Amino acid sequence: MDLVGVAPLLLVSCIAFLLILIWRRQLSKGNLPPGPPPLPVLGNVLQLDLRNLVRSFWRVRDQYGPVFTIYLGSRPVVVLCGYEAIKEALIDNAEVFGGRGSTMALDEKRRNGHSIITTNGERWRQLRRFSLTTLRNFGMGKRSIEERIQEEAQFLVEAVRKTEGCPFDPTFYLSHAVSNVICSVVFGKRFDYDDKEFVTLLVLINKSIQIAFSFWSQLRLAFPSLMKIIPGPHHQRNEYLDELVRFVNRRIQMHRESHDPNCPQDLIDCFLTKMEQERQNPASEFHDDNLVVTVVNLFFAGTETVSTTLRYGLLLLLRYPEIEAKIQQEIDQVVGRNRSPCMEDRSRMPYTDAVVHEIQRFVDLIPLGVPHSVIRDTVFRGYTIPKGTSIFPMLTSALNDPQHFETPRKFNPGHFLDENGAFKKNEAFLPFSTGKRVCLGEGLARMELFLFMATLLQNFSLRTLKSPEEINILPQALSSGNLPRPYQLCMVPR
């Protein structure tokens, strides 16, 4: 064999040798929890079903216990299963487990790392504090936001009435309604249900969510550099997000032209005022990039999670009409037909409250949670987890924990009712996660779910196009999220 033929072989051998050295060095870091043996470069990708990560993680849990390590490519990820493990990490050790791991929420490089969801450290603290304060000032947890939801619920009722009891897909009616609530706080206005630009954006958000939960997104997390050059639908998500950013930029420009710092009308006005106040501070986190992505995050998260939960909830009530009937009986007794349901009613409507909670538990929208990371080397349950390691709090393992829910695989409102029919809390109810990174909009989402559901069932009875027993309530087969299967229903005025 001549030198020309030997050279490529030597090059490949050297590269392989270097990769193995790097891999062994990576494996030697820390004393990570046990898990399936990884392969160099590929990690555990060939041992996992990337089209259904949740099912794969359950199998690994059965073999290695409630805290285990898997490798997505060369990147180790520690997975927490069961309420006790999640509580110990995210609550008892909230500070050290309070970092944000890699996520498809937004492409961090394209957005320059500016985000409430994906950032860490001081930037995250300042933006989260500002957003929580501003949302509260504009009504989150106060009556003013309740009135906005009640008003939007009536717009939703009128839109549904126009279907005249005919079959329809509720997806975009619910997306419009829920999105308009956050729009009223962020943009200072709501949008008509037939606004073409707004309809287009909601379609893009819906498609983006499906990609984020897909097999392609898991490949991107495992092999970020490689997936940048491999064609696939994961690239389309960036296009969808770019369109959303352009929409937000147009709204921000409109606000700049009419901005009165003495009379803020919404979150954008408040952010612009904060930017002006900190104009001389070179280290300020209040600048254009953070404004755009903060608004995108709130608009995105404030639209899809609640509307998808409502859509799944209506499907569950179609499957169990006896539960719908009990809710409507409670609504008639407590609220009647002549006024809108309000949050004060919730304490007197334990069954409705229990059903809304059980919908969230059963839907299990984001079963793996949003990734965390440890902010420094830490010892957890006898294992050493190096700084920066991603943590997956497997929320589905808490929501389906048999030690906390009697029939976890069944839709059962009794999980949230005591023997006297009063509402009871359950500490393993973690649809919004927990700890320092608990969902920013938890209070708003809880209010929306109760008021929208109660208002719809006050005004309409649900009808299915098939017998209830034929309705499939299992989610679409997505890699890391649960969405209801497409369906149509009829809403008949009561």
N, C-alpha and C positions, 0 to 999 in steps of 0.2 A: 504494500500500500504506500503510495507516494505522500509527500508532505501536504499536497493540496487536498487529498482525501482525508488526512488525519486532522487537519486544522479544525474543520467544523465539528468533528466528534469531540475534540479536546475542549472546544468552546462550550458545547452543550454540557459536557461533563463538569466543567468548572462552574457554570451557572447553576447546575443542579446541586453541586457540592455547597456552593454559597447559600442557596435557598434552604438547604437542610440545616446548615449552621445557624442561619437566622431563625429558622423554625425552632430548633432546639433551644436557642437562647430565649425565644418567646415563651416556650413551654416551661423553662426554668424559673420564670419570673413568678414570685409569690408561691403560695400553697393553695391554689384554687380548689373549689369544691370538685368532687368527682364528676365524671361524665364520660360519654363514649369516646374512645381513642380517636383523635383527629388525624387526618392525612396532611402532609405538607401542602401548603398553599390552599388546598381545597377545604381544609378543616373537616367539618361534619356534614358538608352539603350533600354528599352522596348517601348519607345515612338518614337524612331528614327528607320529608315530603314538603318541599317548598310551596306546594299548592295548598297545603293544609298544615301550617306550622303548629297550630294548636293541638291537633291530634298527635303529631310527632312528639311534642313536648310532654303530653300526658304519658306516652309510652316511655320516654326517658325518665320521667318522674317515678314511674312504677319500678324502674330498675335501680335508680341511683338516689332516690329520696327527694325530699321537698326543696333542697337547695343543690343545684347542679350546674355544671359548666358545659356549654356547647360552643363550637367555633363556627362562626360565619366567615368562611374564608380563613384568613389568618387572625381574625379578630375574636378574642374570647368574650363570651357573654354569659353572665351569671343569671340564672333563672330562679325566681322565688315562687314557690307553690304553696297554697294554703294560707288562710288568714293569719295564722300565728307567725309564719315566716315573713309575710309582707308587713305586718304590724311591727315586728322586731326591727326590721330594716327601716321602713319609711316613717315610722312614728317614734320608736324608742331611740333610733339612731338617725333622726331626721336630717341633721346638719350634714353628716358625712355622705349620706345617700341622696343628698339634695341636688346633685349635678344633673345635667341633661345629657342623655346619650344620643347617638346618631339617630336621626329620624327623617322620614320622608315628608314631614309636615311642610317644609319648604326646602328648596335646594339651597343649602347654606352658602355655598360659594357664590351662586348667582345673586343671592340677596346680601352678600357681604357680612353674613353673620348677624344681621340686625333683626331681632325677633324677641317676643316675649316667650314663645314656646321653646325655641331651640338654643337660646343663649344661656350663659352661666355668669356667676360673679356679680359684680356691681351693676353691670348693664341690666341683667335680669331683675335684680332687686329694685332698681329705680323705675324701670318700665312697668313692672308688676304693681309696685306701690302706686304709681301714677294712675294706672288703669283702674285698679280697685277703687281708689279715692274718687276718680271722676265718675265711674259707673254709679257709685253710691250717691254722689252729689246730683246725678241726673236720674236718680230714682231707684237704683238697684236695692231692693230691700225696703223701699218706701212706697207710699201709695201712688206716687206719680208714675212709676213704671208699671204698677198694677193697672192703672187706668189706661196706659198705652196698650198693654196686652189685651185688656177687655175691649178696647176700641178695635184692635186688629182682629180679635175673635169675631166681632160682629161683621167686619168686612169679609171674613172667611165664611161665615154663615150665609151672607148674601150671595157670595160666589157659588157656594154649594147649592143654594136654592135654585140657581139658574140651570142646574143639571136636571131639574124636574123629575128626580127619582130615577133617572136613566143611569146605566153603568158608566163609571169613569175611573181613571187612574188617579188616586189622590196625591201622587208624588209632588207635583208642582204647585197644587193648591196649598199644601202644607209647607212647602219650601218658601213660597211667597209670604205666607202669614208669619212664619217664624223669623225669616230674614228681615221682614219689615220692622220687627220689634228692635233688633239690633241696629237697623238702619236709622230708626228714629233717635237712638241715643248717639250713634257715631256720626251720621250725616245730617241729623236734624230734620229728616223728612222720611215719609214712606213712599212706596212706588205703587202705581196702579198694577193690577194683576195682568193687564194686557200690554204693559210697557215692554216693547220689543227688546231694548237693550238689556233690561233687567231679566227678562225671560232667558235670553241667551246666556247671561252670566250664571244663572241658576243651573242651566243645563251643563255648563262647563264645570261648575262645582261638583255636580253629581257624578260626572264622568271622572273627574279628578279623584274623588273619593274611591271609586271602584278601582282605579289604577293603584292608589296608595295601599289598598288592601290586597293587591294581587301578587301573584308569583313573581312578576317582573320587579316589583319593588323590593322583594326579599333578595333577589339576585343583585340588585343595585347596592343594597346594604352590605352584602357579602363581598362583592367585587366592584367597588365604586369606580376605580380607574378603568377597568375593562368594560364596564357597562356604558361608559361615556362614548365608546366607539362602536358598540354593538347596537344595531338598529332594533327598535321595538317600541311598544306603546308607552314605556316609561319616559321617553323623550316628549311625547305629546303632553304629558302633565305639566312640563315647564311652559309649553305654549299656552295652556289653559291659565296657569298662574300669571304669566306675562299679561294676558288679556285682563285679568282681574286687577293687576297692578296699574294698567293703563286707565281703567275705570276709576280706581281710587285716586290716581294722580289728577284726573280731570275734576273730581269732586274737591280735592284739596285746593286746586287752583281757583275754583269758584269761591271757596271759603276765604282764600287770601284776598280776593277782590272785595269782599264784603265784611271782612273781619273787624269786629269791634271788641278790643280787649276788655272793655268795661262791661260787656254784655254777652258772654259766651253762650252759644245756643246748643252746643253739642261737644263731643269729645275732640273733634278736630280743632274747633275754636280754642278749647282749653290747651291743647298741645301747642298750637301756634303762639298762644300767650306765653306758655312756658319757654318756648324757643326764644322769644323776644327777651324774656327776663334773664336768660342764661347766655345771651349772645356773646358776652365778653369772656365766657368760660370755655377755654379750648378743650377741656375734658368733658364737656357736657354731653349727656346722652340724648339730649332733646334737639334733634336735627332732622333733616328731610328723610334720610334713609330709615331712621327708626320710626318716624311718623308713618311712612308708607307701609312698612311691614307690620307695625302695631295695628293699623286699621285693617289690613288684609287678614291678619290672624283673627281679629275679633269678628270680622265679617264672615270669614270662612267657618270658624268654629261655631259662631252664633247662628249659623244657618243649618248646617247639615246634621249635626248630632241630635238636636231636639226634633227636627222634622222627620228624621229617619226613625227615631224612637216612637213618635206619634204614628207614623205609617205602619210600623210593625205592631203597635198597640191595637190599631183598628183591625188588623188582620187577626190578631188573637181574639178579639171580641167577636169577630165573625165566626171563629171556630167555637167559641163558648158563648152562645147567645144568652144562656142563663145568667152569666156574669154581667153582661150588658144590662139585662132586665133589673138586676139588683142595684146596679149603679143608678139607673134611671128612677127606680123607686126612692132611693135615698135623695137624689136631686129634687124630686117632686116634694118630698117631705121637708127638706131643709131650705131649698131655694125657691121652689115653685117655678112658674113659667113666665112671670112678669118682670123679673129683674135678672141682671147678669150675675153669674157666680162670682164670688170674691174670695180672697185669701182667708178672711175671717170664717168662711164657711168650712174650711178644711178640717178644723178641729171637731166640727159636728158631723163630718162625713168620713168616718173611719174606714168604711168599706171602699169608697172611691179612692181614698188616700192609699190604702193597702194595694189596690189594683194597680195604681200608677207606679208604686214602688216595685210590685212584682213584674210589671211590664219591663221596667229598667233592668231588673235582675235577670229575667228570662231572656230578654233581647241580647244582653251581654255584648254590647255594640263593639267595644274595643277589648277583646279578650286578653291580649297580651299587655295591655296598658301602653302608655307612652314611655319609651326607654328613659331610664335614669342613668346616672354614672356616679361613682364614688369620687369625691373631690380630693382625697388623699389615701395613702395606703392604710388599710384598715383590717382588723381581725374581726371576723364574723362567724360565730358558731365554730370556732377553732380553725377556720381557714383564713388565709391571708389574701386579700383582694387588692391588687395594685391600683394606684391612683389612675383614674381615667377609664377603668373597666366599665363597660356597659352593663346595666342591670335591667332585666325584664321582670317587672312585678306582674305575675300572671293573674290578672284580676279575675279571670274566669274561675280560677281555683278557689277564690274567696266566695264569689257569687254562687258557686256550686259546691261549697264545702258541706258535706253531710253532717258535720258536727254542729252546724249553725242553721241549716235548712233541711227540714224533715224529708221532703221529696224534691231534691234539687233539680232533677231532670224533667219535672212536671210544672206546668203553669198553675200555681196554687197561691191565690191571695192570702190564704190562711197563714203563710209564712210571716205575715206582718199583722196578725190579729191575735189577741189573747183569748182565753176561754170565755170572756164576757163580750167579745166582739169589739173591744176597744183596740185602737191602733197600738202596735208595739214596735219599737225600734229594734234593729239587729246590727250589731257591731261589724258583721262581715259584709254589710251592704256597702260596696265600694265602687259603684259605677263611675264615680268622678275621681277615682284614686284617693290618695290620702297623703298626709304629711306636707312638707313645704311646697311640693309641686302639685297640690290638689287643684283641680280644674278652676280656673279663674272665674268662670261664669256659672258655678254651681248654683248659687242662689237664684240667679235669673232663670236658669234652666228648670229648676224645681217649680218655680212659679208658672212658667209657660206650660209645662206639661200638665199641671193640675187645671189651670184655667182654660186652656184650649180643649182638653179632653172633656171637662165638665160642660163647657158651652156647647160643643158639638152634640153631646148626648142629651143635653137639655132640649135641643131643637130637632134632632133627627133620630130615627131608628135605622140601624144598619141592616142591609139585606145583601145576601150573597147570591152569586150566579149558580152555585152548586150547593149540595147539602153540606152542612157544617163538617160532617165526618170526613168529607173528601178534601177539605182544605189542608194544604201542606204548610205547617208552621215552622218547618226546619229552615234554617237560613240558606242563602246562596252559598255555594262552595267556594269561598274566597280564602286566601292564604292566612290573613291575620285580622280579619274583621267579619262581622256578621251583618248582613243586609237582608231584608225580607225579599222573598221571591216576588217578581212582578205580579200584580193582581188588579182586578177591578171590583168595585162594589157599588151598591146603590145606597143613597141616603134619602130616606123618605121622611118628609116633615111629620112631626108628632102632632 
